[in-house]
């Protein structure tokens, strides 16, 4: 039976794996990472969705970067041994990209913003949490890894009806979305596309979990 994870809830899985949903942004991600360490975690993994910054990154692409570039342009590498194990296990089953991931302090809502970040950093994808988790991992001297699946492609415009309906944990109020669509009915097509992309990302992450196991091959 599937278990729904509440925000802030610490979940204990098999093989000593701990899960906590951080919510959106660096501050929440850093807090969640420190909570995991306090509860016995000996490695940290940034898991979730990402935005594509270049055309070749399609919905559902697996982002398995070798490093993350923070907003201040600091670079944090992932654990090389862990990365190699995961890549070898997943190669041939998924569309994998290992180039650099970049941090953004805000949600990038259009292709111009995404193109600008890619140009400045050389990154192929973006999220708002991985760099913060990398900082905590470096401070604690524990292995760090990033597994992200693309839900927002480089050419997408994030509908205003989604942005205004979303809370700090990435959850959307259906009622607010409907109200937003009444005001901006032209956004319906992009909203449907975004939903399809998120399903593609979820499918990719589920496949990673099946192939790599619950401990995701942590060293």
N, C-alpha and C positions, 0 to 999 in steps of 0.2 A: 504494500500500500504506500502511495506517495505521501510524504510528510511535508507540510507547508512550513517554511521557515519564516518566523516573525522577525521583523527588524530588531536588531540588538540581541536576539536570542543566540546563545552559544550551543551549537549542535555537535555532539560527539558521534563520529562515524567509526566504522571498523578500522583497524590498524592504526589507531591513535590519531585519526584525522579530525581536526576541528574546523567548523565553518561558522562564520559570522558575516551577516550582511552589513556593509558599512554605510550605504547611502551614497549620495553624490558628493564628490569633492574631496580635496586633499585632507582637510581637517578631520572629516569623519573616517576617511580611510586610515589615516595615521592612528586615530583613537582605536579603531577596530584591530589594527595590527598589534598595538601595544597590549590590548586586552587578550589577544590570542597568545602572546608571549607570556603574559602573567599566568595564563592557564596551562602552561606547559608546552606550547608550540616550540619546535626546534628548527623550523623552516617556515618561510612565508611565501604565499602564492597569491598573485593578483589575478582574479578570475572574473570574467564577465564579458560585456560587449565593448566594442570600440567603433570609432568612426574612421572610414577610409579617407585618405588625403590625396590619393592618386587614382587614375582611371583603372589600373589593373587590379585594384582591390575590390572584389565584388561582394555582394551580400553573402554571408556565410563563410567568407575566407577566414582561415585560421591565422591569427597574428601571434607568432611565437618569436618575439624579438630578442636579439642578443643584448640589447641595451635600451634604456629609456632616457630621454632628454627632458629634464625638468624645465619649468617655466623660466628659471634663472639661468638656463643653459648648462647646468651641471649634468654630467653624464653618469648614469649608474648601470653597470653591467649586471647581467643575471649570472646565476651559477652555471659555469660552462659544462660541468659533468652532468648536471640535471638536464640542461638543455639538450645535450647530445643524446641522452637516454630517451627523452620524449620525442625528439625529432626522428630518431631511428624507428621508434615504435609506431609513429603516426604517418611517416612518409609513405606515399603511395595510396593512402586512404583518404587524405584531405588535401585541399588547396592551401599549402603552408607558405607563409611569408616570414622571413627571419630578419628583415631590415628593421631599422630603429623605429621605436614608438616615441611619440612626443606627448608632453603634458600640456593641457590647456586649462586655464583657470576659469573659463566660461564655456558654455555649450556653443560650438560652432554651428551656425544656423544656415550657412549657404556656401556655395562652391568657392566664392571669392575668399572668404575667411580661411577655408581649408587649404586652398592653393597658396595663400600667403604663409601659413604656418609651415607647410611642406617646403616652400622656397627658403625660409629662414633656417630650418632645422635639418632638412634632408630626410625627414621622417616620412613613412608611408601610411601611418595610422596615428590616431590620437585617442587618449582617454583623460580622465580627470583625477584618477586615483593611484595609478601604478607608481608614479614617482614618489609619492608620499610613503607608500609601503616600502619602496626601495630604501628610502632614508632610514626608516625604522630598522630594516633588516641590516643595513650597514652599521648602524649604531650598536646593534645587538650581536653583530658578527655571526649571522645565521644565513644559510642559503636562501636565495630569492629567485623566483621564477614568475613569468607573466604568461598567461593563457587567455587570449581575448579573441572573440569572433566578431566579424564586421556586421553591424546592423544598419549603419548610416553610411552610405557610399558617398564618394567625393562630389557627385553631381546632384545630390539631394538637397532640397530645401526643407528644413524642419518646419512643419506647419505651426503657425501661431496658436492654433487651437490646442495643440499638444503641449507647447511650452507653458501656456497659461493654466493648463489643467494638471501639470505635474508637480508633485511635492518633492521635498528634499531627498526622498528615498527612491525617486524615479517612478513612483506609482501615479497613475493618472485617474482622475475622477471621471467616470463615464458621463455624468451629468454636465460637468464643465466642458468636456470635449464636445458634446452635443450643442451646448450653448455657443461654443466657439465656431462650430460649423454653420450654425444658423447665421452668424455674423459674417462668416467667410466660407460660403459653400464651395468655392473653387478649390479649397484645400482638401476636399474629400479624396480626390485621386491620389495625392501625395500621402495622405494619411493611410490609405489602403496599402500603398506601396511600402510605407514604413512598417506597418504591421507584418506584411509578408517577409520583409527583410529581418525583422526580429525573430520570426519563426525559423528562418534559415540559420540565424546565429545560434538559436537554442538547439537546433538539430546538430549543428557542428559541435557545440559544447557537450551535448549528450554523447556523441560519438567519441569524443576525446575521453570522456569518463569511462566508457565501455572498453576502449582499447587500452587505456593506461592503468585502469584499476583505481580503486578508491584513494590510494596513496599517491597516485600520479607519478610514480617512479622516483620519489624524492630520495636523494642519496642518504 
